Amino acid sequence: MRLLATTQGLYYLATGIWPILHIDSFQAVTGAKTDLWLVRTVGLLIAVIGAAVFAARQRPALSPEMFILAGGSAMALGTIDVVYAAGGVISKIYLLDAPLEAALVVGWSIAWSRRPRP
């Protein structure tokens, strides 16, 4: 679980702050955006999720809420990647993120099934 939380936490922190630090390179890779405030808002939210998941890696056992946050955010982002890239709304580059998000969902599902129970 620690490796999973560390991996997702760092990945979300990096990808979340990218549009904050350098919107031009972000758009060069992901395509032009019209509402930059929304890109930055989503980026900050992803970074906050990453920070929470990363911080939780230090706990001896994760709370059910952390499983929901980590696995649920991966599921939500992966679904958005597939649905909107396939529909032509966002760049196909987002399809590269979808398998990573799916791997996180699988990882958190396995971790949930193996968690210590009271």
C-alpha positions, -999 to +999 in steps of 0.1 A: +000+000+000+028+024+007+043+020-027+009+025-043+002+056-022+037+070-029+034+064-066-001+079-070+007+108-047+038+118-066+021+113-100-008+134-090+013+161-075+035+163-106+006+163-131-015+186-110+011+213-106+023+211-142-004+235-156+002+258-127+039+260-132+040+261-170+007+263-188+024+266-222+042+233-221+011+217-206-010+229-236+018+219-261+014+183-249-023+181-241-037+206-267-050+241-265-075+250-238-100+279-238-107+281-200-073+283-184-088+290-150-106+256-152-073+238-162-056+254-132-085+246-109-085+209-119-047+208-117-048+222-081-075+197-071-054+168-085-024+181-067-043+183-034-055+147-039-019+137-046-007+154-015-033+137+007-026+102-008+012+108-005+008+119+032-013+089+040+015+065+030+030+071+064+000+056+083+001+020+095-033+015+081-054+036+057-089+047+064-118+037+042-120+073+032-085+072+018-093+042-003-123+060-017-102+092-024-073+073-040-093+047-060-122+069-067-101+097-081-082+073-103-115+058-116-130+093-122-099+106-141-095+074-161-132+075-171-129+111-182-098+103-202-115+075-221-149+090-226-138+125-237-108+115-257-128+089-276-155+115-282-130+140-296-136+165-268-100+163-255-068+152-271-060+115-276-029+120-256-051+116-225-056+079-236-020+074-224-031+083-188-061+059-189-041+027-184-022+043-155-054+053-138-068+018-144-037+003-128-042+025-098-079+014-095-068-023-097-041-016-071-064+001-047-090-027-052-064-053-043-052-033-013-088-029-001-094-066-003-062-073+017-066-046+043-065-056+080-100-058+094-109-050+130 
